[in-house]
């Protein structure tokens, strides 16, 4: 049982991790994509800086680009010859120079060329970053979909384990299962000893693996025993009949009735019977249970 609980704990832990991964992956993707708006503005401002030389416009462009450069100074997508901060410093110097009324034509041409080069660097950086972000986005979607499928699988596995843990019925025959038998037998023995009435346990072993035939035999046994008797699926080929108020003689009569009904139904399946009567005076319930485990 402890091993079973450990497995359930592992399943639920994995389920929680998978569920938490989905929003985390989308949050990362959203945060990364949201920066693309700033990158688009950086492309626009760096591209139009050389043509828009009004003082307020240039100052606004440079102010925005200054912030963008600080945020991307260590970017792995930088494709210039030096570093982004140095490129920006040269851009700022050239932008201020172009605002002057009188500027040497060669210097003007040089400044415009440097500003165009800066704009190209920004465009290439944003392009590379955009490709990386989209790849991350696609991977996040795939991982999220896979995580959802894994979560569904783990949830179903968890539910199946919980059902298996608590169910008392056998799926193939509809009768009580071995788990119920293990819980009910000590109770039945204790009642027999306390109230001093006979109790017998009959095992019916059937020679078939056919699930339909096992279901039919399970129904036949349930319809043959008395209302107070209990029919359990003990193992793959064996049913156990808990028979309160029944001694060996009564169990033998029941066996004959079961054999007769099997013949009447034309099942063509052989059954072996083994009955043990509980000796209340000489045996404790624990000793009786120990005895049947050795059969």
C-alpha atoms as a printed R data frame, in Angstrom:
    type eleno elety resid chain resno       x       y       z
1   ATOM     1    CA   UNK     A     1   0.000   0.000   0.000
2   ATOM     2    CA   UNK     A     2   2.854   2.394   0.796
3   ATOM     3    CA   UNK     A     3   4.362   1.685  -2.621
4   ATOM     4    CA   UNK     A     4   0.994   2.416  -4.208
5   ATOM     5    CA   UNK     A     5   0.756   5.746  -2.343
6   ATOM     6    CA   UNK     A     6   4.277   6.637  -3.477
7   ATOM     7    CA   UNK     A     7   3.299   6.009  -7.083
8   ATOM     8    CA   UNK     A     8   0.202   8.183  -6.710
9   ATOM     9    CA   UNK     A     9   2.315  10.940  -5.183
10  ATOM    10    CA   UNK     A    10   4.741  10.757  -8.108
11  ATOM    11    CA   UNK     A    11   1.872  10.922 -10.605
12  ATOM    12    CA   UNK     A    12   0.280  13.966  -8.940
13  ATOM    13    CA   UNK     A    13   3.661  15.711  -8.649
14  ATOM    14    CA   UNK     A    14   4.314  15.243 -12.357
15  ATOM    15    CA   UNK     A    15   0.793  16.424 -13.118
16  ATOM    16    CA   UNK     A    16   1.284  19.653 -11.163
17  ATOM    17    CA   UNK     A    17   4.651  20.304 -12.829
18  ATOM    18    CA   UNK     A    18   3.163  19.796 -16.287
19  ATOM    19    CA   UNK     A    19   0.208  22.073 -15.538
20  ATOM    20    CA   UNK     A    20   2.536  24.784 -14.216
21  ATOM    21    CA   UNK     A    21   4.793  24.509 -17.269
22  ATOM    22    CA   UNK     A    22   2.024  25.513 -19.710
23  ATOM    23    CA   UNK     A    23   1.336  29.046 -18.358
24  ATOM    24    CA   UNK     A    24   5.055  29.525 -17.670
25  ATOM    25    CA   UNK     A    25   5.949  28.788 -21.303
26  ATOM    26    CA   UNK     A    26   3.238  31.137 -22.588
27  ATOM    27    CA   UNK     A    27   4.314  33.879 -20.179
28  ATOM    28    CA   UNK     A    28   7.898  33.623 -21.450
29  ATOM    29    CA   UNK     A    29   6.700  33.775 -25.057
30  ATOM    30    CA   UNK     A    30   4.382  36.730 -24.345
31  ATOM    31    CA   UNK     A    31   7.155  38.640 -22.583
32  ATOM    32    CA   UNK     A    32   9.547  38.042 -25.475
33  ATOM    33    CA   UNK     A    33   7.034  38.969 -28.177
34  ATOM    34    CA   UNK     A    34   6.035  42.137 -26.309
35  ATOM    35    CA   UNK     A    35   9.593  43.455 -26.805
36  ATOM    36    CA   UNK     A    36   9.158  43.260 -30.582
37  ATOM    37    CA   UNK     A    37   7.037  46.428 -30.482
38  ATOM    38    CA   UNK     A    38   9.974  48.327 -29.005
39  ATOM    39    CA   UNK     A    39  12.276  46.740 -31.584
40  ATOM    40    CA   UNK     A    40  10.002  47.917 -34.408
41  ATOM    41    CA   UNK     A    41  10.156  51.455 -33.053
42  ATOM    42    CA   UNK     A    42  13.952  51.208 -32.891
43  ATOM    43    CA   UNK     A    43  14.039  50.312 -36.591
44  ATOM    44    CA   UNK     A    44  11.755  53.209 -37.474
45  ATOM    45    CA   UNK     A    45  13.605  55.815 -35.403
46  ATOM    46    CA   UNK     A    46  17.070  54.734 -36.540
47  ATOM    47    CA   UNK     A    47  15.967  54.697 -40.197
48  ATOM    48    CA   UNK     A    48  14.317  58.142 -40.161
49  ATOM    49    CA   UNK     A    49  16.855  59.920 -37.977
50  ATOM    50    CA   UNK     A    50  18.980  61.114 -40.896
51  ATOM    51    CA   UNK     A    51  16.006  62.631 -42.756
52  ATOM    52    CA   UNK     A    52  14.229  64.224 -39.804
53  ATOM    53    CA   UNK     A    53  16.592  66.875 -38.453
54  ATOM    54    CA   UNK     A    54  14.209  69.005 -36.381
55  ATOM    55    CA   UNK     A    55  15.550  69.448 -32.882
56  ATOM    56    CA   UNK     A    56  12.592  68.015 -30.944
57  ATOM    57    CA   UNK     A    57  12.231  65.041 -33.273
58  ATOM    58    CA   UNK     A    58  15.938  64.181 -33.148
59  ATOM    59    CA   UNK     A    59  15.978  64.478 -29.348
60  ATOM    60    CA   UNK     A    60  12.955  62.172 -29.022
61  ATOM    61    CA   UNK     A    61  14.485  59.640 -31.425
62  ATOM    62    CA   UNK     A    62  17.799  59.666 -29.607
63  ATOM    63    CA   UNK     A    63  16.132  59.403 -26.217
64  ATOM    64    CA   UNK     A    64  14.223  56.300 -27.276
65  ATOM    65    CA   UNK     A    65  17.251  54.753 -28.984
66  ATOM    66    CA   UNK     A    66  19.337  55.391 -25.864
67  ATOM    67    CA   UNK     A    67  16.974  53.276 -23.776
68  ATOM    68    CA   UNK     A    68  16.833  50.587 -26.462
69  ATOM    69    CA   UNK     A    69  20.628  50.431 -26.692
70  ATOM    70    CA   UNK     A    70  20.948  50.003 -22.914
71  ATOM    71    CA   UNK     A    71  18.479  47.112 -22.991
72  ATOM    72    CA   UNK     A    72  20.216  45.430 -25.931
73  ATOM    73    CA   UNK     A    73  23.846  46.358 -25.303
74  ATOM    74    CA   UNK     A    74  24.764  42.759 -24.451
75  ATOM    75    CA   UNK     A    75  22.517  41.174 -27.052
76  ATOM    76    CA   UNK     A    76  23.907  38.098 -28.762
77  ATOM    77    CA   UNK     A    77  22.358  39.321 -32.015
78  ATOM    78    CA   UNK     A    78  24.720  42.292 -32.421
79  ATOM    79    CA   UNK     A    79  26.269  42.238 -35.938
80  ATOM    80    CA   UNK     A    80  28.321  45.453 -35.958
81  ATOM    81    CA   UNK     A    81  32.105  45.802 -35.955
82  ATOM    82    CA   UNK     A    82  32.523  47.219 -32.427
83  ATOM    83    CA   UNK     A    83  29.674  47.221 -29.891
84  ATOM    84    CA   UNK     A    84  26.212  48.734 -29.739
85  ATOM    85    CA   UNK     A    85  27.081  51.457 -27.213
86  ATOM    86    CA   UNK     A    86  29.971  52.698 -29.372
87  ATOM    87    CA   UNK     A    87  27.761  52.691 -32.455
88  ATOM    88    CA   UNK     A    88  25.110  54.694 -30.615
89  ATOM    89    CA   UNK     A    89  27.655  57.231 -29.368
90  ATOM    90    CA   UNK     A    90  28.750  57.823 -32.964
91  ATOM    91    CA   UNK     A    91  25.123  58.024 -34.090
92  ATOM    92    CA   UNK     A    92  24.343  60.646 -31.454
93  ATOM    93    CA   UNK     A    93  27.374  62.678 -32.428
94  ATOM    94    CA   UNK     A    94  26.402  62.579 -36.099
95  ATOM    95    CA   UNK     A    95  22.754  63.419 -35.388
96  ATOM    96    CA   UNK     A    96  23.793  66.517 -33.426
97  ATOM    97    CA   UNK     A    97  26.207  67.514 -36.181
98  ATOM    98    CA   UNK     A    98  23.479  67.325 -38.851
99  ATOM    99    CA   UNK     A    99  21.380  69.772 -36.845
100 ATOM   100    CA   UNK     A   100  23.923  72.500 -37.463
101 ATOM   101    CA   UNK     A   101  23.146  74.935 -40.252
102 ATOM   102    CA   UNK     A   102  26.622  74.893 -41.657
103 ATOM   103    CA   UNK     A   103  28.325  71.509 -41.951
104 ATOM   104    CA   UNK     A   104  31.090  70.301 -44.219
105 ATOM   105    CA   UNK     A   105  29.606  68.222 -47.103
106 ATOM   106    CA   UNK     A   106  32.105  65.412 -46.568
107 ATOM   107    CA   UNK     A   107  31.284  65.287 -42.869
108 ATOM   108    CA   UNK     A   108  27.592  65.388 -43.704
109 ATOM   109    CA   UNK     A   109  27.980  62.449 -46.067
110 ATOM   110    CA   UNK     A   110  30.047  60.585 -43.470
111 ATOM   111    CA   UNK     A   111  27.440  61.169 -40.748
112 ATOM   112    CA   UNK     A   112  24.574  60.039 -42.961
113 ATOM   113    CA   UNK     A   113  26.536  56.906 -43.882
114 ATOM   114    CA   UNK     A   114  27.167  56.126 -40.197
115 ATOM   115    CA   UNK     A   115  23.508  56.660 -39.363
116 ATOM   116    CA   UNK     A   116  22.495  54.307 -42.185
117 ATOM   117    CA   UNK     A   117  24.986  51.729 -40.912
118 ATOM   118    CA   UNK     A   118  23.510  51.999 -37.425
119 ATOM   119    CA   UNK     A   119  20.014  51.553 -38.860
120 ATOM   120    CA   UNK     A   120  21.173  48.420 -40.714
121 ATOM   121    CA   UNK     A   121  22.701  47.011 -37.543
122 ATOM   122    CA   UNK     A   122  19.413  47.577 -35.692
123 ATOM   123    CA   UNK     A   123  17.411  45.973 -38.512
124 ATOM   124    CA   UNK     A   124  19.633  42.892 -38.625
125 ATOM   125    CA   UNK     A   125  19.558  42.546 -34.829
126 ATOM   126    CA   UNK     A   126  15.771  42.761 -34.765
127 ATOM   127    CA   UNK     A   127  15.497  40.310 -37.689
128 ATOM   128    CA   UNK     A   128  17.672  37.732 -35.931
129 ATOM   129    CA   UNK     A   129  15.849  38.276 -32.661
130 ATOM   130    CA   UNK     A   130  12.480  37.984 -34.394
131 ATOM   131    CA   UNK     A   131  13.462  34.646 -35.953
132 ATOM   132    CA   UNK     A   132  14.669  33.344 -32.609
133 ATOM   133    CA   UNK     A   133  11.495  34.500 -30.849
134 ATOM   134    CA   UNK     A   134   9.236  32.885 -33.437
135 ATOM   135    CA   UNK     A   135  11.169  29.628 -33.175
136 ATOM   136    CA   UNK     A   136  10.795  29.798 -29.408
137 ATOM   137    CA   UNK     A   137   7.112  30.542 -29.850
138 ATOM   138    CA   UNK     A   138   6.568  27.504 -32.081
139 ATOM   139    CA   UNK     A   139   8.531  25.311 -29.689
140 ATOM   140    CA   UNK     A   140   6.505  26.667 -26.756
141 ATOM   141    CA   UNK     A   141   3.264  25.833 -28.549
142 ATOM   142    CA   UNK     A   142   4.469  22.311 -29.300
143 ATOM   143    CA   UNK     A   143   5.663  21.831 -25.728
144 ATOM   144    CA   UNK     A   144   2.410  23.239 -24.364
145 ATOM   145    CA   UNK     A   145   0.386  20.861 -26.539
146 ATOM   146    CA   UNK     A   146   2.588  17.955 -25.489
147 ATOM   147    CA   UNK     A   147   2.269  19.033 -21.864
148 ATOM   148    CA   UNK     A   148  -1.512  19.138 -22.109
149 ATOM   149    CA   UNK     A   149  -1.564  15.634 -23.592
150 ATOM   150    CA   UNK     A   150   0.779  14.404 -20.861
151 ATOM   151    CA   UNK     A   151  -1.405  16.117 -18.245
152 ATOM   152    CA   UNK     A   152  -4.506  14.376 -19.630
153 ATOM   153    CA   UNK     A   153  -2.678  11.043 -19.609
154 ATOM   154    CA   UNK     A   154  -1.430  11.524 -16.045
155 ATOM   155    CA   UNK     A   155  -4.847  12.668 -14.884
156 ATOM   156    CA   UNK     A   156  -6.479   9.605 -16.404
157 ATOM   157    CA   UNK     A   157  -3.788   7.381 -14.886
158 ATOM   158    CA   UNK     A   158  -4.349   9.011 -11.508
159 ATOM   159    CA   UNK     A   159  -8.128   8.537 -11.738
160 ATOM   160    CA   UNK     A   160  -7.719   4.906 -12.827
161 ATOM   161    CA   UNK     A   161  -5.381   4.259  -9.897
162 ATOM   162    CA   UNK     A   162  -7.816   5.892  -7.484
163 ATOM   163    CA   UNK     A   163 -10.681   3.814  -8.873
164 ATOM   164    CA   UNK     A   164  -8.575   0.660  -8.657
165 ATOM   165    CA   UNK     A   165  -7.637   1.561  -5.100
166 ATOM   166    CA   UNK     A   166 -11.213   1.944  -3.885
167 ATOM   167    CA   UNK     A   167 -13.231  -0.415  -6.071
168 ATOM   168    CA   UNK     A   168 -14.553  -3.631  -4.529
169 ATOM   169    CA   UNK     A   169 -15.841  -5.240  -7.718
170 ATOM   170    CA   UNK     A   170 -14.080  -7.361 -10.319
171 ATOM   171    CA   UNK     A   171 -14.318  -5.864 -13.817
172 ATOM   172    CA   UNK     A   172 -14.600  -9.192 -15.667
173 ATOM   173    CA   UNK     A   173 -17.287 -10.887 -13.574
174 ATOM   174    CA   UNK     A   174 -19.113  -8.142 -11.695
175 ATOM   175    CA   UNK     A   175 -18.555 -10.039  -8.428
176 ATOM   176    CA   UNK     A   176 -16.650  -8.798  -5.378
177 ATOM   177    CA   UNK     A   177 -12.866  -8.794  -5.891
178 ATOM   178    CA   UNK     A   178  -9.929 -10.120  -3.857
179 ATOM   179    CA   UNK     A   179  -9.539  -6.783  -2.079
180 ATOM   180    CA   UNK     A   180 -13.077  -7.043  -0.729
181 ATOM   181    CA   UNK     A   181 -12.494 -10.700   0.166
182 ATOM   182    CA   UNK     A   182  -9.419  -9.822   2.238
183 ATOM   183    CA   UNK     A   183 -11.390  -7.215   4.172
184 ATOM   184    CA   UNK     A   184 -14.631  -9.178   4.593
185 ATOM   185    CA   UNK     A   185 -13.252 -12.610   5.580
186 ATOM   186    CA   UNK     A   186 -11.797 -11.505   8.979
187 ATOM   187    CA   UNK     A   187 -15.094  -9.785   9.772
188 ATOM   188    CA   UNK     A   188 -17.122 -12.881   8.855
189 ATOM   189    CA   UNK     A   189 -14.860 -15.099  10.972
190 ATOM   190    CA   UNK     A   190 -15.081 -12.717  13.927
191 ATOM   191    CA   UNK     A   191 -18.900 -12.702  13.736
192 ATOM   192    CA   UNK     A   192 -18.957 -16.507  13.536
193 ATOM   193    CA   UNK     A   193 -16.797 -16.840  16.653
194 ATOM   194    CA   UNK     A   194 -18.584 -14.106  18.601
195 ATOM   195    CA   UNK     A   195 -22.113 -15.412  17.928
196 ATOM   196    CA   UNK     A   196 -21.061 -19.076  17.808
197 ATOM   197    CA   UNK     A   197 -22.487 -20.135  14.452
198 ATOM   198    CA   UNK     A   198 -20.859 -22.257  11.720
199 ATOM   199    CA   UNK     A   199 -18.962 -20.695   8.856
200 ATOM   200    CA   UNK     A   200 -17.531 -22.320   5.737
201 ATOM   201    CA   UNK     A   201 -15.397 -21.111   2.902
202 ATOM   202    CA   UNK     A   202 -15.719 -22.777  -0.492
203 ATOM   203    CA   UNK     A   203 -13.312 -22.266  -3.383
204 ATOM   204    CA   UNK     A   204 -14.659 -22.924  -6.861
205 ATOM   205    CA   UNK     A   205 -11.909 -23.316  -9.443
206 ATOM   206    CA   UNK     A   206 -13.066 -23.107 -13.064
207 ATOM   207    CA   UNK     A   207 -11.155 -24.433 -16.038
208 ATOM   208    CA   UNK     A   208 -11.465 -21.471 -18.438
209 ATOM   209    CA   UNK     A   209  -9.853 -18.167 -19.348
210 ATOM   210    CA   UNK     A   210 -12.833 -16.873 -21.311
211 ATOM   211    CA   UNK     A   211 -14.100 -13.647 -19.750
212 ATOM   212    CA   UNK     A   212 -17.669 -14.180 -20.928
213 ATOM   213    CA   UNK     A   213 -17.725 -17.669 -19.427
214 ATOM   214    CA   UNK     A   214 -16.276 -16.354 -16.158
215 ATOM   215    CA   UNK     A   215 -18.979 -13.686 -16.055
216 ATOM   216    CA   UNK     A   216 -21.692 -16.313 -16.632
217 ATOM   217    CA   UNK     A   217 -20.287 -18.530 -13.865
218 ATOM   218    CA   UNK     A   218 -20.074 -15.533 -11.525
219 ATOM   219    CA   UNK     A   219 -23.752 -14.785 -12.148
220 ATOM   220    CA   UNK     A   220 -24.640 -18.471 -11.736
221 ATOM   221    CA   UNK     A   221 -22.877 -18.625  -8.355
222 ATOM   222    CA   UNK     A   222 -24.546 -15.406  -7.182
223 ATOM   223    CA   UNK     A   223 -27.974 -16.760  -8.157
224 ATOM   224    CA   UNK     A   224 -27.340 -20.112  -6.462
225 ATOM   225    CA   UNK     A   225 -26.093 -19.049  -3.019
226 ATOM   226    CA   UNK     A   226 -28.357 -17.596  -0.332
227 ATOM   227    CA   UNK     A   227 -28.847 -13.857   0.100
228 ATOM   228    CA   UNK     A   228 -26.492 -13.736   3.077
229 ATOM   229    CA   UNK     A   229 -23.675 -15.545   1.264
230 ATOM   230    CA   UNK     A   230 -20.941 -13.656  -0.566
231 ATOM   231    CA   UNK     A   231 -19.347 -14.505  -3.935
232 ATOM   232    CA   UNK     A   232 -15.847 -13.134  -4.630
233 ATOM   233    CA   UNK     A   233 -13.384 -13.420  -7.511
234 ATOM   234    CA   UNK     A   234 -10.388 -14.840  -5.639
235 ATOM   235    CA   UNK     A   235  -7.944 -15.108  -8.535
236 ATOM   236    CA   UNK     A   236  -7.989 -15.513 -12.317
237 ATOM   237    CA   UNK     A   237  -9.583 -19.002 -12.199
238 ATOM   238    CA   UNK     A   238 -11.079 -19.181  -8.712
239 ATOM   239    CA   UNK     A   239 -14.179 -17.891  -6.969
240 ATOM   240    CA   UNK     A   240 -14.490 -17.824  -3.176
241 ATOM   241    CA   UNK     A   241 -17.857 -18.336  -1.460
242 ATOM   242    CA   UNK     A   242 -18.210 -16.962   2.074
243 ATOM   243    CA   UNK     A   243 -20.939 -19.064   3.681
244 ATOM   244    CA   UNK     A   244 -22.121 -17.973   7.158
245 ATOM   245    CA   UNK     A   245 -24.405 -20.363   9.075
246 ATOM   246    CA   UNK     A   246 -23.118 -23.188   6.875
247 ATOM   247    CA   UNK     A   247 -21.161 -26.291   7.870
248 ATOM   248    CA   UNK     A   248 -19.459 -28.899   5.660
249 ATOM   249    CA   UNK     A   249 -22.744 -30.690   5.016
250 ATOM   250    CA   UNK     A   250 -24.499 -27.521   3.859
251 ATOM   251    CA   UNK     A   251 -21.516 -26.581   1.691
252 ATOM   252    CA   UNK     A   252 -21.631 -30.026   0.026
253 ATOM   253    CA   UNK     A   253 -25.322 -29.509  -0.812
254 ATOM   254    CA   UNK     A   254 -24.475 -26.115  -2.309
255 ATOM   255    CA   UNK     A   255 -21.717 -27.668  -4.428
256 ATOM   256    CA   UNK     A   256 -24.229 -30.156  -5.840
257 ATOM   257    CA   UNK     A   257 -26.638 -27.368  -6.719
258 ATOM   258    CA   UNK     A   258 -23.879 -25.407  -8.457
259 ATOM   259    CA   UNK     A   259 -22.767 -28.500 -10.415
260 ATOM   260    CA   UNK     A   260 -26.335 -29.189 -11.481
261 ATOM   261    CA   UNK     A   261 -26.880 -25.602 -12.695
262 ATOM   262    CA   UNK     A   262 -23.632 -25.690 -14.671
263 ATOM   263    CA   UNK     A   263 -24.875 -28.801 -16.462
264 ATOM   264    CA   UNK     A   264 -28.301 -27.270 -17.079
265 ATOM   265    CA   UNK     A   265 -26.702 -24.194 -18.651
266 ATOM   266    CA   UNK     A   266 -24.557 -26.368 -20.917
267 ATOM   267    CA   UNK     A   267 -21.387 -24.434 -20.094
268 ATOM   268    CA   UNK     A   268 -19.139 -27.455 -20.628
269 ATOM   269    CA   UNK     A   269 -16.687 -26.120 -18.051
270 ATOM   270    CA   UNK     A   270 -15.315 -28.308 -15.301
271 ATOM   271    CA   UNK     A   271 -15.260 -26.984 -11.735
272 ATOM   272    CA   UNK     A   272 -13.216 -28.138  -8.756
273 ATOM   273    CA   UNK     A   273 -14.464 -27.489  -5.230
274 ATOM   274    CA   UNK     A   274 -12.592 -27.150  -1.975
275 ATOM   275    CA   UNK     A   275 -14.420 -26.336   1.258
276 ATOM   276    CA   UNK     A   276 -12.993 -25.487   4.672
277 ATOM   277    CA   UNK     A   277 -15.159 -25.150   7.765
278 ATOM   278    CA   UNK     A   278 -14.032 -22.738  10.424
279 ATOM   279    CA   UNK     A   279 -13.449 -24.511  13.739
280 ATOM   280    CA   UNK     A   280 -14.448 -21.800  16.200
281 ATOM   281    CA   UNK     A   281 -13.261 -23.681  19.258
282 ATOM   282    CA   UNK     A   282  -9.790 -24.632  18.091
283 ATOM   283    CA   UNK     A   283  -8.854 -21.880  15.675
284 ATOM   284    CA   UNK     A   284  -8.648 -18.108  15.759
285 ATOM   285    CA   UNK     A   285  -9.663 -16.041  12.713
286 ATOM   286    CA   UNK     A   286  -5.980 -15.287  12.069
287 ATOM   287    CA   UNK     A   287  -5.080 -18.987  12.114
288 ATOM   288    CA   UNK     A   288  -7.879 -19.791   9.690
289 ATOM   289    CA   UNK     A   289  -6.732 -17.075   7.298
290 ATOM   290    CA   UNK     A   290  -3.174 -18.397   7.559
291 ATOM   291    CA   UNK     A   291  -4.454 -21.865   6.758
292 ATOM   292    CA   UNK     A   292  -6.266 -20.880   3.562
293 ATOM   293    CA   UNK     A   293  -3.226 -18.995   2.262
294 ATOM   294    CA   UNK     A   294  -1.372 -22.328   2.291
295 ATOM   295    CA   UNK     A   295  -3.948 -24.052   0.099
